Amino acid sequence: MPIDAIEPYDDENIFAKILRGEIPSSKVYEDDWAYAFSDINPQAKLHVLVIPKGRYVSWDDFSANASAEEIAGFVRAVGTVARSHGLVEPGYRLLANVGAHGGQEVPHLHVHLFGGEPLGPMLARG
């Protein structure tokens, strides 16, 4: 169920539990700022979630409240994961859902990294 963008951070969300090691994950990358792991329900040949280690609900929360060092570290981590999987060329997609209208389901900022195959149009046209 999508969350509201103004919802407070929930320390019991699934990504907080993954960061604490309470729930197992298939780690792809980790540094001081971010943790990346394979999605358990992949929507593309490659589907990795990249999450900051800080307590941020959404991209909006992160961009407004994270330090410059946290922001730079997280953005660099996303790029590192993409490069390490050879995705820069031919390309990949990043997706960050924010709030109820954006379809965000977990109240911890996360970026979906999709690649490894042609992904088609971003939104269904109809």
C-alpha positions in Angstrom: 0.0 0.0 0.0 1.5 3.4 -1.0 2.6 5.7 1.8 2.1 9.4 2.3 5.2 11.5 1.7 4.8 13.2 5.1 4.8 10.0 7.1 7.5 9.9 9.8 10.4 7.5 9.5 9.5 4.0 10.8 12.4 2.2 12.4 10.5 -1.1 11.8 10.3 -0.8 8.0 11.8 -3.7 6.0 14.8 -1.7 4.8 15.7 -0.5 8.3 15.6 -4.2 9.3 17.8 -5.2 6.4 20.3 -2.5 7.3 20.4 -3.8 10.9 20.9 -7.4 9.6 17.5 -8.6 11.0 16.3 -9.6 7.5 18.6 -11.3 5.0 19.3 -9.8 1.7 21.5 -10.5 -1.4 24.1 -7.7 -1.0 25.4 -6.2 -4.2 27.3 -3.2 -2.7 27.9 -1.4 0.6 29.9 1.6 1.7 29.6 4.2 4.5 26.6 5.9 2.9 24.6 3.2 1.0 23.6 -0.4 0.8 22.5 -2.1 -2.4 20.9 -5.5 -2.8 19.0 -7.5 -5.4 15.2 -7.1 -5.4 13.4 -10.3 -4.3 10.8 -9.7 -7.0 12.8 -8.5 -9.9 11.0 -6.5 -12.6 13.9 -6.6 -15.1 16.8 -8.9 -15.8 18.8 -6.8 -13.3 16.8 -5.1 -10.5 18.8 -3.7 -7.6 17.6 -1.5 -4.7 20.0 1.1 -3.4 19.2 2.6 0.0 20.9 5.3 2.1 22.1 4.2 5.5 20.4 7.3 7.1 16.8 7.5 8.3 15.1 9.2 5.3 11.5 8.5 4.3 11.7 9.6 0.7 13.7 11.5 -1.9 12.1 14.7 -0.8 13.1 14.1 2.9 16.6 13.1 1.8 17.1 16.1 -0.5 15.8 18.5 2.2 17.5 17.0 5.3 20.6 15.0 4.4 24.1 16.5 4.6 25.9 17.2 1.4 28.3 14.4 2.3 25.4 11.9 2.6 23.8 13.1 -0.7 27.1 12.8 -2.5 27.9 9.4 -1.0 24.5 8.0 -2.0 24.5 9.4 -5.5 28.1 8.0 -6.0 27.0 4.6 -4.7 24.2 4.4 -7.2 26.7 5.2 -10.0 29.1 2.7 -8.7 26.5 -0.1 -8.7 25.5 0.8 -12.3 29.1 0.9 -13.5 30.0 -2.4 -11.7 27.2 -4.1 -13.6 28.2 -2.7 -17.0 25.0 -0.7 -17.4 26.3 2.7 -18.4 26.3 1.6 -22.0 23.7 0.4 -23.3 21.8 2.2 -20.5 19.6 1.6 -17.5 16.7 3.1 -15.6 16.6 4.7 -12.1 13.3 4.9 -10.3 12.5 6.5 -6.9 8.8 6.5 -5.9 7.7 9.3 -3.6 4.5 9.3 -1.6 1.1 7.8 -2.3 0.7 9.2 -5.8 4.2 8.0 -6.7 3.5 4.5 -5.4 6.0 4.4 -2.6 5.4 1.4 -0.4 8.3 1.4 2.0 9.0 4.5 4.1 12.7 4.5 3.6 14.3 6.2 0.5 15.2 3.6 -2.1 16.2 3.8 -5.7 15.3 1.0 -8.1 18.1 0.3 -10.6 16.8 -1.6 -13.7 18.9 -2.9 -16.6 20.4 -5.8 -18.5 17.7 -5.7 -21.2 15.7 -3.1 -23.2 13.1 -1.6 -20.8 10.6 0.0 -23.1 8.8 3.2 -22.4 8.8 4.6 -18.9 5.0 4.8 -18.6 2.3 2.9 -20.4 0.8 5.1 -23.1 -2.8 4.7 -23.7 
